[in-house]
């Protein structure tokens, strides 16, 4: 994270060149002593993507953007707020914090949210942006989410994960067992810490197989924006098993529509 990018003159240059051909900037003279033109272009490209996808970030001064690939892969603001409406309580741990969109949205519904991100640079970026966005109920931790959870003491109302759907060679993967972390290996740990887990997966997940692997799924939300499925959300709850209600939500031009397929669920006798 190059904090020189946050200087007023650099920010003004970025904002004034959002519609400029970035190749002209890359090939042009060096604009600032402590900032490379490539870094400026990365901020411009990411901020362009944020215009529609992350309007609150776009409208906030001195936001530091991650690279455009990260922005492309992160949740949109509209899907983040949808997820936030599924949770409540005093404490939520986002074990795969990333750029922090979901953490930000969760902070509007939960009293204290932990943004846990293994990439130290990305963690610092998120922490800076949370301050710019006026949040005071988010704690940032630069650590692997699973390792942090192992040593966490205290009551947790919700755990949230968005497992990486790329392998070590940066190729896309489509099965839970191939994601990082493989949430199916850590269910016992999760339920030893919290009663409610929300897991985001990609649009190509086999829902039936996902329910089978996760075992304790209480609801599945298929979330689409402008007729394109963006996310599948699996809500898992301690003591719930077998059949699961499916809910499909569609956002189009600012409007939300939904339909659901209800199936009976049974509660496991934990007594």
Wavefront OBJ file of the C-alpha trace (Angstrom):
o trace
v 0.000 0.000 0.000
v 1.625 3.206 -1.196
v 0.154 5.927 0.996
v 1.499 8.573 -1.368
v -1.429 7.687 -3.625
v -3.683 9.286 -1.019
v -2.084 12.720 -1.274
v -4.542 15.337 -2.448
v -2.782 16.177 -5.731
v -2.545 12.497 -6.663
v -6.205 11.924 -5.808
v -7.183 14.961 -7.859
v -5.196 13.606 -10.800
v -6.923 10.207 -10.504
v -10.386 11.776 -10.354
v -9.697 14.101 -13.278
v -8.501 11.214 -15.446
v -11.196 8.605 -14.894
v -12.169 8.881 -18.558
v -8.636 9.222 -19.912
v -6.975 6.524 -22.006
v -4.782 4.841 -19.389
v -2.202 3.912 -22.037
v -1.447 7.603 -22.457
v -0.722 7.821 -18.728
v 1.401 4.660 -18.722
v 3.515 5.895 -21.626
v 3.585 9.511 -20.511
v 5.979 11.368 -18.246
v 6.167 10.461 -14.573
v 3.551 12.592 -12.855
v 4.647 12.333 -9.211
v 7.949 11.646 -7.495
v 6.835 8.936 -5.077
v 4.144 7.322 -7.213
v 4.602 5.274 -10.357
v 2.284 5.882 -13.289
v 1.410 2.180 -13.191
v 0.097 2.599 -9.636
v -2.021 5.553 -10.735
v -3.453 3.542 -13.631
v -4.339 0.685 -11.269
v -6.289 3.123 -9.090
v -8.060 4.616 -12.116
v -9.047 1.213 -13.518
v -10.335 -0.033 -10.172
v -12.245 3.160 -9.455
v -13.919 2.911 -12.857
v -15.175 -0.552 -11.933
v -16.422 0.811 -8.601
v -18.607 3.480 -10.243
v -21.589 1.124 -10.606
v -20.515 -1.849 -8.530
v -19.517 0.053 -5.377
v -21.220 3.465 -5.488
v -20.556 4.278 -1.814
v -16.824 3.679 -2.274
v -16.820 5.650 -5.518
v -18.490 8.628 -3.834
v -16.176 8.618 -0.801
v -12.963 10.663 -0.794
v -9.522 9.059 -0.499
v -10.578 5.465 -0.994
v -7.601 3.215 -1.724
v -8.500 0.598 -4.316
v -7.174 -2.911 -4.634
v -6.198 -4.060 -8.122
v -8.910 -4.395 -10.759
v -8.932 -8.219 -10.581
v -9.717 -8.031 -6.877
v -12.458 -5.470 -7.532
v -13.895 -7.708 -10.255
v -14.047 -10.679 -7.897
v -15.399 -8.893 -4.829
v -19.073 -8.707 -3.893
v -21.058 -5.832 -5.294
v -22.612 -3.367 -2.894
v -26.140 -4.557 -3.699
v -25.299 -8.209 -2.992
v -23.412 -7.192 0.145
v -26.471 -5.460 1.570
v -28.591 -8.480 0.718
v -26.278 -10.706 2.771
v -26.336 -8.217 5.631
v -30.106 -8.613 5.909
v -29.602 -12.301 6.663
v -27.577 -11.728 9.841
v -28.013 -10.029 13.208
v -26.605 -10.016 16.719
v -23.561 -8.713 18.514
v -20.580 -10.359 16.825
v -19.761 -11.556 13.312
v -16.427 -12.861 12.055
v -15.715 -12.434 8.346
v -12.979 -15.044 7.947
v -12.182 -14.105 4.334
v -12.367 -10.324 4.544
v -10.801 -9.338 1.215
v -11.508 -5.779 0.030
v -14.155 -5.504 2.741
v -17.454 -4.968 0.916
v -19.338 -7.643 2.848
v -17.720 -6.594 6.136
v -18.906 -3.024 5.557
v -22.463 -4.174 4.923
v -22.471 -6.538 7.908
v -21.361 -3.658 10.134
v -24.722 -1.985 9.495
v -26.571 -4.945 11.041
v -24.190 -6.388 13.649
v -22.716 -4.513 16.618
v -19.115 -5.662 16.102
v -17.586 -7.182 12.987
v -14.131 -8.693 12.579
v -12.499 -8.349 9.151
v -9.943 -11.141 8.993
v -7.660 -11.217 5.962
v -4.447 -13.201 5.503
v -3.025 -10.737 2.956
v -1.489 -7.998 5.102
v -1.532 -5.422 2.313
v -5.202 -6.010 1.572
v -5.988 -5.890 5.289
v -4.341 -2.453 5.547
v -6.281 -1.213 2.528
v -9.579 -2.369 4.023
v -8.751 -0.807 7.403
v -7.957 2.537 5.771
v -11.165 2.465 3.735
v -13.327 1.601 6.745
v -12.050 4.764 8.425
v -12.853 6.815 5.326
v -16.333 5.267 5.309
v -16.877 6.288 8.936
v -17.032 2.818 10.499
v -16.146 2.439 14.171
v -17.375 -1.091 14.860
v -14.989 -3.087 12.642
v -11.779 -4.698 13.875
v -9.230 -5.636 11.204
v -6.948 -8.619 11.740
v -4.177 -9.510 9.285
v -4.181 -13.263 9.802
v -5.451 -16.491 8.280
v -9.142 -16.747 9.157
v -9.125 -20.385 10.230
v -6.064 -19.937 12.427
v -7.574 -16.860 14.045
v -10.831 -18.675 14.722
v -9.009 -21.531 16.453
v -7.729 -19.160 19.138
v -10.763 -16.864 19.360
v -12.505 -16.844 22.744
v -15.932 -15.370 23.164
v -19.433 -15.676 21.805
v -19.875 -15.410 18.032
v -23.342 -14.954 16.550
v -22.300 -15.458 12.935
v -19.325 -16.683 10.936
v -19.100 -15.655 7.290
v -16.855 -17.102 4.593
v -16.321 -16.456 0.912
v -13.832 -19.217 0.013
v -11.446 -18.499 -2.842
v -12.553 -20.231 -6.022
v -9.099 -20.276 -7.584
v -6.363 -22.851 -7.098
v -2.620 -22.318 -6.611
v -2.253 -21.834 -10.387
v -4.994 -19.163 -10.340
v -7.407 -21.414 -12.241
v -11.105 -21.379 -11.367
v -12.497 -24.252 -9.308
v -16.143 -25.201 -8.857
v -16.379 -27.671 -5.967
v -16.349 -26.821 -2.276
v -13.550 -29.294 -1.638
v -11.318 -27.424 -4.091
v -11.919 -23.965 -2.626
v -9.633 -22.321 -0.089
v -10.452 -22.856 2.657
v -12.371 -26.097 2.151
v -15.215 -25.227 4.494
v -16.397 -28.835 4.665
v -13.230 -29.731 6.590
v -13.845 -27.092 9.248
v -17.548 -27.465 10.047
v -16.839 -28.925 13.500
v -14.615 -25.950 14.337
v -17.203 -23.474 13.022
v -20.030 -24.944 15.078
v -17.867 -25.075 18.186
v -17.649 -21.281 17.944
v -21.005 -20.182 16.492
v -24.521 -21.473 15.821
v -24.900 -19.711 12.472
v -22.637 -19.848 9.433
v -23.156 -18.029 6.115
v -21.129 -19.293 3.161
v -20.871 -17.597 -0.237
v -20.108 -19.723 -3.269
v -19.965 -19.166 -7.008
v -22.940 -19.370 -9.370
v -21.927 -22.749 -10.816
v -22.102 -24.651 -7.533
v -24.213 -27.810 -7.617
v -26.740 -26.832 -4.945
v -27.774 -30.397 -4.079
v -24.153 -31.459 -3.705
v -23.420 -28.357 -1.655
v -26.252 -29.144 0.749
v -25.010 -32.707 1.042
v -21.440 -31.633 1.794
v -22.377 -28.906 4.273
v -24.937 -31.103 6.084
v -26.448 -28.387 8.282
v -27.923 -26.096 5.613
v -31.104 -24.300 6.663
v -31.534 -21.990 3.628
v -30.042 -21.472 0.185
v -30.241 -18.096 -1.553
v -29.583 -17.854 -5.287
v -28.826 -14.198 -5.893
v -28.888 -12.695 -9.379
v -28.398 -9.184 -10.700
v -29.810 -8.161 -14.098
v -30.695 -11.776 -14.932
v -27.190 -13.074 -14.149
v -26.646 -15.338 -11.158
v -23.851 -13.815 -9.074
v -23.798 -15.757 -5.826
v -25.170 -18.751 -4.013
v -25.488 -18.240 -0.268
v -25.810 -21.206 2.069
v -27.036 -20.495 5.578
v -26.030 -23.281 7.927
v -27.362 -23.662 11.446
v -26.338 -25.986 14.239
v -28.905 -28.755 14.625
v -30.459 -28.448 11.155
v -30.066 -31.201 8.592
v -31.630 -32.608 5.453
v -34.117 -30.733 3.288
v -33.589 -27.067 2.665
v -35.767 -24.153 1.492
v -34.405 -22.425 -1.625
v -34.902 -18.719 -2.202
v -34.161 -17.016 -5.505
v -33.698 -13.247 -5.544
v -33.355 -11.090 -8.642
v -32.173 -7.471 -8.734
v -32.880 -5.524 -11.892
v -32.721 -1.777 -12.390
v -32.972 -1.139 -8.664
v -35.917 -3.475 -8.126
v -35.950 -6.733 -6.254
v -38.127 -9.744 -7.040
v -37.994 -13.191 -5.549
v -39.565 -16.599 -5.457
v -38.961 -19.541 -3.183
v -39.171 -23.306 -3.237
v -39.965 -24.598 0.224
v -39.004 -28.014 1.513
v -39.489 -29.425 4.967
v -36.507 -29.395 7.303
v -35.922 -31.353 10.441
v -33.965 -30.426 13.519
v -31.365 -32.773 14.863
v -31.941 -33.857 18.446
v -28.905 -32.453 20.239
v -30.141 -33.298 23.708
l 1 2 3 4 5 6 7 8 9 10 11 12 13 14 15 16 17 18 19 20 21 22 23 24 25 26 27 28 29 30 31 32 33 34 35 36 37 38 39 40 41 42 43 44 45 46 47 48 49 50 51 52 53 54 55 56 57 58 59 60 61 62 63 64 65 66 67 68 69 70 71 72 73 74 75 76 77 78 79 80 81 82 83 84 85 86 87 88 89 90 91 92 93 94 95 96 97 98 99 100 101 102 103 104 105 106 107 108 109 110 111 112 113 114 115 116 117 118 119 120 121 122 123 124 125 126 127 128 129 130 131 132 133 134 135 136 137 138 139 140 141 142 143 144 145 146 147 148 149 150 151 152 153 154 155 156 157 158 159 160 161 162 163 164 165 166 167 168 169 170 171 172 173 174 175 176 177 178 179 180 181 182 183 184 185 186 187 188 189 190 191 192 193 194 195 196 197 198 199 200 201 202 203 204 205 206 207 208 209 210 211 212 213 214 215 216 217 218 219 220 221 222 223 224 225 226 227 228 229 230 231 232 233 234 235 236 237 238 239 240 241 242 243 244 245 246 247 248 249 250 251 252 253 254 255 256 257 258 259 260 261 262 263 264 265 266 267 268 269 270 271
